Amino acid sequence: MKPQVVSFHCILKNKFGRVLSSTFNHDVITQPGGAEPILTGLAEGLQNLVKGERRMIVLSADRAYGYYDPAKVIECDREDLPEGRSLRKGDEIQLPLEDGDSMHLRVTGIRGDRLVLDGNHPLAGQDLIFEILATAARDATHDEILAIDSDEVGGHLH
């Protein structure tokens, strides 16, 4: 399938119909590329979209943000983190790893001087429903397709 550049309104719901978010996405490339894509299933569901089309894309947790992994929850002392004293529940931090990468964590709990940090995506473990209304759709250009592979484009799904 030929990659497209699409713009669309999206209402994101969980499997019980509760609205989680509503967004407008502009110039999204429907071919996953670059860094490992998180929402490959959504990119696949957007294939061959035409302007004005409404589409419902249902992703099980394993095809969305993965299953919730308790091993990604850690507890540490506030003083173990440079910004530890100022962190509150709901704050997000980047924890540097030994290999030079970093881990994205959210503060999900505070127990005295200890923080509970969760590395799971907030939607991990949830089946998701994307209600899409396409506002524009066109074939991607050769340069846009090349940019996907070099991870130079910011609008692809990941």
C-alpha positions in Angstrom: 0.0 0.0 0.0 1.2 3.5 -0.9 1.8 5.7 2.2 -0.5 8.7 2.5 -0.4 12.0 4.3 -3.7 12.5 6.1 -5.3 15.0 8.4 -8.1 13.9 10.7 -10.2 14.5 13.7 -9.9 11.7 16.2 -12.0 10.8 19.2 -10.2 8.2 21.3 -12.3 5.9 23.5 -11.7 2.9 25.7 -13.6 -0.3 25.1 -16.4 0.8 27.4 -17.0 3.9 25.3 -15.5 6.4 27.7 -13.8 9.3 25.8 -10.1 9.5 26.6 -9.2 12.3 24.3 -10.2 14.3 21.2 -7.6 15.7 18.8 -7.0 17.1 15.4 -4.0 15.5 13.7 -2.5 17.3 10.7 -0.3 15.8 8.0 0.3 12.4 9.5 2.1 9.9 7.4 0.4 6.5 7.4 3.5 4.4 7.0 5.3 3.6 10.2 9.0 4.2 10.1 12.1 5.5 11.8 12.1 4.6 15.5 10.0 1.5 16.4 6.4 2.7 16.0 4.1 2.4 18.9 0.8 2.6 16.9 1.4 0.5 13.9 -2.1 -0.8 14.1 -3.5 2.8 13.8 -1.2 3.5 10.9 -2.5 0.4 9.2 -6.1 1.3 9.9 -5.6 4.7 8.3 -4.4 3.2 5.0 -6.4 4.3 1.9 -8.4 6.9 3.8 -10.2 9.4 1.7 -11.3 13.0 2.6 -14.6 13.1 4.4 -14.5 9.4 5.3 -15.4 8.3 8.8 -13.7 5.2 10.1 -13.6 3.3 13.4 -10.2 1.6 14.2 -10.2 -0.8 17.1 -6.9 -1.8 18.6 -6.4 -4.4 21.3 -4.0 -3.5 24.0 -1.2 -5.6 22.5 -1.5 -3.6 19.2 -1.9 -0.2 21.0 0.4 0.6 23.9 1.0 -2.9 25.0 0.0 -4.7 28.2 0.6 -3.2 31.6 3.9 -4.4 32.9 4.4 -4.3 36.7 8.1 -4.6 36.2 8.1 -1.1 34.9 7.0 0.3 38.3 9.8 1.3 40.6 10.1 2.9 44.0 12.9 5.2 45.0 13.9 7.8 47.5 13.2 11.4 46.6 16.9 12.3 47.1 17.9 9.7 44.5 16.6 12.1 41.8 18.0 15.6 41.2 14.4 17.0 41.0 13.1 14.6 43.6 12.1 17.1 46.2 9.8 19.1 43.8 8.1 16.1 42.2 4.4 15.6 42.7 1.9 12.9 41.7 1.3 13.1 37.9 4.7 14.7 37.1 6.8 13.1 34.4 10.5 12.7 34.3 13.2 11.2 32.0 15.5 8.8 33.9 18.9 8.4 32.3 20.0 4.8 31.8 23.6 3.4 31.8 23.5 2.7 28.0 22.9 6.4 27.3 19.1 6.0 26.6 16.5 7.3 29.0 13.3 5.9 30.5 10.1 8.0 30.6 8.4 7.7 34.0 5.4 9.2 35.7 5.0 9.7 39.4 2.0 7.6 40.4 2.4 7.6 44.1 4.2 9.2 47.1 4.9 7.3 50.3 6.6 9.7 52.7 10.1 10.4 51.2 9.7 7.7 48.5 8.3 8.1 45.0 6.5 5.4 43.0 7.5 5.8 39.3 5.7 4.0 36.5 7.3 3.5 33.1 4.2 2.1 31.4 2.3 4.3 28.9 -0.8 5.7 30.6 -3.0 3.7 28.2 -1.1 0.4 28.6 -3.4 -2.5 29.0 -6.3 -0.8 27.4 -8.2 -1.8 24.2 -8.7 1.5 22.3 -11.2 2.7 19.8 -10.2 5.5 17.4 -13.1 7.3 15.7 -11.7 9.1 12.7 -13.0 11.8 10.4 -10.6 12.4 7.5 -10.3 16.1 6.7 -7.6 15.6 4.0 -5.8 12.7 2.4 -3.2 12.5 -0.4 -0.4 10.2 -1.5 2.9 10.8 0.2 5.7 12.3 -1.9 8.9 10.4 -2.6 10.8 12.8 -0.3 8.3 12.2 2.5 8.6 8.5 2.2 12.4 8.8 2.3 12.2 11.0 5.4 10.2 8.3 7.2 13.1 5.9 6.9 15.6 8.5 8.1 13.3 9.5 11.0 13.4 13.2 9.8 9.7 13.6 9.7 7.8 14.4 12.9 4.3 13.7 11.7 4.3 9.9 11.4 2.5 7.8 13.9 4.6 6.5 16.7 
